[in-house]
């Protein structure tokens, strides 16, 4: 996985993390390790452009991470989600719990 990059954003900073190409049980553990190293009040953007498949473990991790950072006044946003993964998210039942960055933003 690529290391985190910090970018300035209107008086706030956010961390961008690259998500592994398969967000299955193994990929979810790797991403969880990176998320656990961040302060919970951090604004996090997950670059999902490499993700081709996300299992229930992956969606569950993203949902739990969103709850954790939201409770600490942070945020977690999915970015660059490909159409197949977006469709899988809608079918997963987790769509209402996760924020997806709109195109062009």
C-alpha positions in Angstrom: 0.0 0.0 0.0 1.1 3.5 -0.7 1.8 5.7 2.3 -0.7 8.4 3.3 -0.5 11.8 1.7 -1.8 14.9 3.5 -3.4 17.7 1.5 -4.7 21.1 2.6 -8.4 21.6 2.2 -10.1 24.9 3.2 -8.6 25.2 6.7 -8.8 21.5 7.3 -6.4 18.7 6.3 -7.3 15.3 5.1 -5.4 12.1 4.6 -5.7 10.2 1.3 -5.2 6.4 1.5 -4.9 4.1 -1.5 -7.2 1.1 -1.0 -5.9 -2.4 -2.2 -7.4 -3.8 -5.4 -9.3 -6.5 -3.6 -11.0 -5.3 -0.4 -11.6 -8.9 0.8 -10.7 -10.2 4.3 -7.0 -9.8 3.7 -7.3 -6.4 2.1 -9.6 -5.2 4.8 -7.1 -6.2 7.5 -4.3 -4.3 5.7 -6.5 -1.2 5.4 -7.7 -1.5 9.0 -4.1 -1.4 10.1 -3.6 1.9 8.3 -6.9 3.4 9.6 -6.0 2.3 13.1 -2.8 4.4 13.0 -4.8 7.6 12.3 -6.3 9.9 14.9 -10.0 9.2 14.9 -10.8 12.9 14.4 -9.0 12.9 11.0 -10.7 13.6 7.7 -10.0 10.5 5.5 -10.4 10.1 1.8 -10.1 6.5 0.5 -9.0 6.4 -3.1 -10.9 3.3 -4.4 -9.7 3.6 -8.0 -7.8 0.3 -7.8 -10.6 -1.7 -6.1 -12.1 -4.3 -8.4 -13.9 -6.3 -5.7 -15.1 -5.6 -2.2 -16.3 -8.4 0.1 -18.7 -8.1 3.0 -15.6 -7.9 5.3 -14.5 -4.8 3.3 -17.9 -3.1 3.4 -18.1 -3.9 7.2 -14.7 -2.4 7.8 -15.6 0.8 5.9 -18.8 1.1 7.7 -17.2 0.7 11.2 -14.4 3.1 10.3 -17.0 5.7 9.2 -18.8 5.4 12.5 -15.6 5.7 14.4 -14.3 8.8 12.7 -17.8 10.4 12.6 -18.1 10.0 16.4 -14.8 11.8 16.8 -15.7 14.7 14.5 -13.7 13.3 11.5 -15.0 12.0 8.2 -14.4 9.1 5.9 -15.2 9.5 2.2 -14.8 7.0 -0.7 -13.4 8.5 -3.8 -13.0 7.3 -7.4 -15.3 4.3 -6.9 -15.6 2.3 -10.2 -19.2 1.5 -11.4 -19.0 -2.2 -10.7 -17.9 -1.6 -7.1 -20.5 1.1 -6.7 -23.2 -1.4 -7.9 -21.9 -4.0 -5.4 -22.1 -1.3 -2.7 -25.7 -0.6 -3.5 -26.4 -4.4 -3.3 -24.5 -4.8 -0.1 -26.8 -2.9 2.2 -24.0 -0.6 3.4 -24.6 2.2 0.8 -26.6 4.4 3.3 -23.7 4.3 5.8 -20.9 5.4 3.5 -20.1 8.7 1.9 -19.1 8.7 -1.7 -17.4 11.7 -3.3 -19.2 12.8 -6.4 -17.4 13.0 -9.7 -15.5 16.2 -10.4 -15.0 17.0 -6.8 
